[in-house]
Amino acid sequence: MARSATTTIPYATLKAECKKLGINSWPEYQKRFKEIAGAKKTLHASYKGEWKGNKEFFGNAATIEKKAPSKKVPAKTASNAVKKAPAKKAAKKVPAAKKAAVKS
């Protein structure tokens, strides 16, 4: 059976403490929650009855910081360079003397 989350700091106190420290996003909270005595890493689980989401808790609309998609351009290397189709193999030339020996 799963262990139930316990709350050691009241929701309103934690919310005020985050505001005081300038923690205004979920990623920032994850990095800094240990600075607040009694703060839990998982807010939604620790404050099930009071939790209404990141926007309400941190008090702003930009609570989820999104990184711009990176435009990776692969370096030209032997392994990822455009591969050319292999050249057609030339027909093996068999000496005339061998041809005559094979036919008989």
C-alpha positions in Angstrom: 0.0 0.0 0.0 1.3 3.5 -0.9 2.4 5.7 1.9 0.2 8.8 2.4 1.8 12.2 2.0 2.2 14.3 5.1 2.2 18.0 5.3 4.6 19.7 7.7 4.2 23.3 6.6 0.8 24.9 5.9 -0.2 25.6 2.3 -0.6 29.3 2.7 2.7 29.6 4.6 4.5 27.7 1.8 2.9 29.8 -0.9 4.0 33.0 0.9 7.5 31.7 1.5 7.9 30.9 -2.2 6.7 34.4 -3.1 9.2 35.9 -0.6 12.1 33.9 -2.1 11.1 34.7 -5.7 10.2 31.2 -6.6 7.6 31.7 -9.3 7.7 28.5 -11.4 7.5 24.7 -10.9 11.0 24.0 -12.3 12.5 26.7 -10.0 10.6 25.2 -7.1 11.9 21.7 -7.8 15.5 23.1 -7.7 15.0 25.2 -4.5 12.3 23.6 -2.3 15.0 22.5 0.2 15.6 26.1 1.1 12.2 26.1 2.8 11.9 24.2 6.1 9.2 21.6 5.8 8.5 22.0 2.1 7.8 18.8 0.1 8.9 18.1 -3.4 5.5 17.1 -4.7 3.1 19.9 -4.0 0.1 18.2 -5.7 0.4 15.1 -3.6 1.2 16.9 -0.3 -1.6 19.4 -0.6 -4.3 17.3 -2.3 -7.2 19.2 -0.8 -5.9 22.7 -1.4 -3.9 22.2 -4.7 -5.4 24.0 -7.7 -2.4 24.0 -10.0 0.8 25.9 -10.7 -0.9 29.1 -11.9 -2.8 29.5 -8.7 0.1 28.5 -6.4 2.9 30.6 -8.0 0.5 33.5 -8.9 1.4 33.9 -12.6 0.6 32.5 -16.0 4.1 31.6 -17.0 4.7 28.8 -14.4 6.0 26.2 -16.8 9.2 27.3 -18.4 9.5 25.9 -21.9 12.8 25.7 -23.7 12.9 26.7 -27.3 13.3 23.6 -29.5 16.9 23.2 -30.5 17.8 23.2 -34.1 20.3 20.5 -34.3 22.3 20.5 -37.5 24.3 17.3 -37.8 28.0 17.7 -38.5 29.2 16.2 -41.8 31.0 13.1 -40.9 31.7 9.9 -42.7 28.9 8.1 -40.8 26.1 10.6 -41.6 27.2 11.9 -45.0 25.0 11.3 -48.0 26.0 7.9 -49.2 26.3 7.2 -52.9 25.0 4.1 -54.4 27.7 1.5 -55.0 29.1 1.4 -58.5 27.9 -1.5 -60.6 30.4 -4.3 -60.7 31.9 -4.9 -64.1 31.4 -8.4 -65.5 34.3 -10.6 -64.8 36.4 -11.2 -67.9 37.2 -14.8 -68.4 40.1 -15.5 -70.7 39.1 -17.2 -74.0 41.2 -20.2 -73.3 39.2 -20.9 -70.1 35.9 -20.4 -72.0 36.8 -23.1 -74.4 37.8 -25.5 -71.6 34.5 -24.9 -69.8 32.4 -25.6 -72.9 33.9 -29.0 -73.6 
